[in-house]
Amino acid sequence: MLIDPELGYRAVVSRDARFDGQFFLAVRPTGLYCRPSCPTIAPRRRNAEFFATAAAAQQAGYRSCRRCLPDIVPGSPEWDTRGDLAGRAMRLIVDGVVEREGVPGLARRVGYSERHLTRVLTAELGAGPLALARAHRAHTARLLIETTTMSVSDVAIASGFASVRQFNDTIRSVFATTPSELRVAAQRAGRGRQHAGAGRVRLRLPVRTPFDAAGILAFLSARAIPGVESARPGRYARTLRLPHGSATAHMRPAGTHVECTLRLADLRDLSTAVSRLRRLFDLDADPAAVDGVLVTDPALAVSVAGIPGIRVPGSVDGTETVVRALLGQQVSVAAARTAARRLTEAVGEQLLAPEGELTTLFPSAAAVAERASEILTGPARRVETIRTICAAIASGDIELHVGVDGEALRSRLQSYPGIGPWTASYVVMRLLGDPDVLLPQDLALRNGARALGLPSSIEALTEHGRRWRPWRSYAAMHLLRAAGPTV
């Protein structure tokens, strides 16, 4: 990812927070790297250096600024919009794949050799996979040190470090201080610490504003499966199936951040849980870029002005997303929710320690494949498609993770009888965060287009939608909102 130095410097001089997380400023005389909106006096142009990632700045010998905390910002929207190798690999790194499977596992998932992957990441992002993963671990560690009461050993485990010694060495290298000194400095600066009980962590997830929290909560609430999810005004909670165990998450949007309370069976899943929840709420989107394109269409201008910062809901589990998409084919949202509830009640995995309304994990692919035929009602072809797809997921014939290639996944899904363009594209939009999916086959979306005075036939809407690229997924959300309350 190339950064225009002049554009970057103008953003630094104006302290433009819109660029926080999208690139990092390094100041040669101080040896520090900062977010573009750092409140310190802007350095002279000749002393400024720009990096695409914090890992690249660290590789060059810079340490994190203690004043602007460049690590505690929303992630780069690049990882949501890029479908190339670097983007797919970065999404997997943030999801914790390097900690769980190493660089060989990361390379296997993206379908390239370790050598080629390292070469591409170094050229594009300024650092290889190990350095990028190390920077992500350091970011997570700092967040936990400064905002929770977790012990140093628990922070090391939750951040993905192999040992406390490795954890301490990394903190000293990246922040030029010790974990205890970071915690004391945070207390002096008035950054509150949340009590962390056994497996329970409270965090503040930063978000780029404007943020249409009401819209995304309404979307999730209308589709919430009892036992798996719970939705109340201004709040959303759900269970999570994670690599090392289960978890529950309670989310409450609060202005510039989302308050998140996690209860984890295994602290090693913390970073993965946070990554998936950020994707579910689309917290790393760039609303300025999205709205700046969509508002130029007179037909969308009023909607964009009335709903700034609209988001596209993501996914926390690939199997769940595929099954729910199939259940929703040609039926109402309420009917799809009923079918998902019936399936979950029959074969969902019960939590060992239920938490209020959260009692159940969405069924695994293997469980659905085994019993879908006896549980689900409706067209036999759809039931058979769900059974077949889940069997393929359980066997590994279909991979569903944030590192798969979007076009390859779309093609693979459509090779199965009963899966058409709408379902495949919907899965790609939700699972991979593809920002440029329109779904013109969707009846509700076409009704919304008609309400806004746009063409409502599939062909005409597809043609008109070309002007919304590369943000057609966000335009689709405006059309769905215009269609009225979910039915």
Buried (B, 14 or more C-beta within 10 A) or exposed (E): BEBEEEEBBBBBEEBBBBBBBBBBBBBBEBEBBBBBBBEEEBBEEEEBBBBBBBBBBBBBEBBBBBEBBBBBBBBBBBBBBBBEBBBBBBBBBBBBBBBBBBBEBBBBBBBBEBEEBBEBBBEBBBBBBBBBBBBBBBBBBBBBBBBBBBEBEBBBBBBBBEEBEEBBEBBBEBBEBBBEBBBEBBEEEEBEBBEBEEBBBBBBBBBBBEBBBEBBBBBBBBBBBBBBBBBEEEBBBBBBBBBBBBBBBBBBBEEEBBBBBBBBBBBBBBBBBBBBBBBBBBBBBBBBBBBEBBBEBEBBBEBBEEBBBBBBBBBBBBBBBBBBBBBBBEBEBEBBBBBBBBBBBBBBBEBEEEBEBBBBBBBBBBBBBBBBEEBBEBEEEBBBBBBBBBBBBBEEEBBBBBBBBBEEBBEBBBEBEBBEEBBBBBBBBBBBBBBBBBBBBBEBBBBBBBBBEBBBEEEBBBEBBEBBEEBBBBBBBBBBBBBEEBE
